[in-house]
Amino acid sequence: MSRTIRVLAICGSLRSGSSNGALLEAAARMAPPSMHFVLYDGLRTLPHFDPDLDGEDMEPPGQVTHLRRHVSAADALIICSPEYAHGVPGSLKNALDWLVSYPDFVGKPVLLWNASAAGGDHAQASLVETLTTMSARLLLDASLIEPFLRKKLGSGADLEEDAERAVRSSLAALAVALM
């Protein structure tokens, strides 16, 4: 009997109908039955990172606790992010800042995906640097950080055959990494 793999999927875009969100939704629909996706929807409501709200013997703000509970419950994370002004969207970086000192994040397997048909090299490089500093277990060989989509995705969209193969391959590599 195989165990269920719990994946926390975080979209770095706040825009409704973003290609990054659509890619995560498509992946959740086509994931194998042994993989359970949780699409994190709290990025927009996280307070700005403030170390004064996260000291020892302190309960962090409720939305931060919510994010951290999702991270603790997950076996792995998939972060799918656009690039804004050659960098990571501020809301995603803010979420990562809240996880910097969170011990359950250390060593957590992370896939990076990029739903842009045009690139995103700067944001992906920045995410690699940040997540490496945070001691994430980056699965770069299984990540989809090079452009692999030929068209912009809309919510509920199905992937083209080659993109579907790439996503399935990435998810399979994630499952193998968790064995």
N, C-alpha and C positions, 0 to 999 in steps of 0.2 A: 504494500500500500504506500503510495507516495503522499508526502505531506503537502499542505497548502503553503505556497509562497506568498507572503503578504508584501505588496509593492506600494509604496507611497509615491504617487506621481505628482510632481509640482510643476505647474506651468509658470514660467517667468513673466508672462504677459498678463496684464489686467484687462486688456481689451476683450469684450465679449466677441465671440466668433473668431478669435485669433487662430492662426494656423497651428501654433504650438499647442493650444488647448485641443484643437481638432485632432491633432496627431495623437495626443494622449488618449482621447476618447476612442479613436479608432483602434489603438493598441489594446485598450481595455476590452473592446468587443471581440478582438481576435486572439486574445491571450489564451493559452491552454487552460483547461479546466482546473489544473493544479495551481494556477496563478490568480490571486485575488487582488484587484486594483482598488486603491482608495485615491480618488482624485481630490487633492487638498484644495479647498476653496477659501482659505482664510488669509491669503497673502494681503489682500486689500485692507483687512481690519487689524493687522498687527500694528502695535504702537511703534513709534520710532525707537530704535535701540538706545537704551540708556542704562549703562552699567550700574547706576545708582538704584535701579529698580530690580536688580538681579544679583544682589549680594548674598553672602552666606547667611543662612537662617532666614532668608526672605522668600516669600511666595511671589513669583513673577506675575505680571498681569495675566488675566484669564486667557486671552488669545494666545499668549506665549505658552502657557501650560497646555493648551489644546494642541498646538503645533508639536510640542515636545512629546505629548502622549502618542500622537500619530507616528513620530519618529521611533519611539520606543517599541511600538507595536509592529513596526515594519521590519521585514527581513532585508529589504533593499529599497533604494530610492531611484527614481528616474526624474531627472531635472531637464525639462525641455524649455529652452529660453531663446528669445530673440536677442538681437543686438541693438542697443540704442546708443547713438553717438559714440560708437566704437567701444562700448562697454556693456556691462551687465545692468539690466534694469534695476533702479534703486530699490524697488519693493522686494525683489528677489535677494539682493545683497543684504537688505535689512533683515530678512528672515534668516539668512545664513549667519548674520552677526548674532542673532539670538541663540543660535546653536553652537557657537564657538566654544563655550565652556560647558556644554552639555555632554556628560560622559557617555550617554547612550548613542551619540552620533559617531564617536571614535570607532574606526574600523568598519563602519557600515558600508556595504557595497553600494556604489553609485554609478549609474549610467548617465551620460550626458547625450541629449538629443538636440538637434537643431532643425526646425521645420522651415527654414528659409531656403528657397531655391537659389538664392544669390550669394550666400556666404554666412558670415558671422564669426570669422576667425578671431577677432579681438575679444568678443564676449566669451567665446569658448576657452581661449587662452587664459583669460581672467578667472573663469570658473575653475579651470584646472589648478591654477596657482592658489586660489582661495581654498578650495576643497583639499588640496594637498597639505596646506598649512593647518587645516582643521583635522588632519589625520583620517580623512575618508579613505575608503578602499576603492579608488577609482578604477573602473573597468574600461580603460580607454580603447582596448582592442575591440570591445563589443559595443562601444558608443557609436552614435550616428552624428558626428560633429561636422563631417564634410557634407556639402549639399547633396541630397539624394532624392529630393522631390522635384518634379518637373513643373508642378503647378501649385498655386496657393490652395490650401485646404479650407473648406468651410465646415462648420459644425455638422456632424452626422455624415460627413463624406466618407466614401470608401477610398482606400488607397489604390493607386495603380499597381499592377502586378509586381514590378521591380521594387517599388517602395514597400509593398507588403512583405516581399521576401526579405528585405533588409530589416524590417521591424521584427519579423518572426525569428530571424537569425540572431538579432540582438537579444531578444527575450530568451531564446534557447541558451545563449552563452551566459546570460544572467543565471538561469536555472542551474547550469553546470557549475558556475562559480560558487553557488550556495550549497553544493553537495559536500 
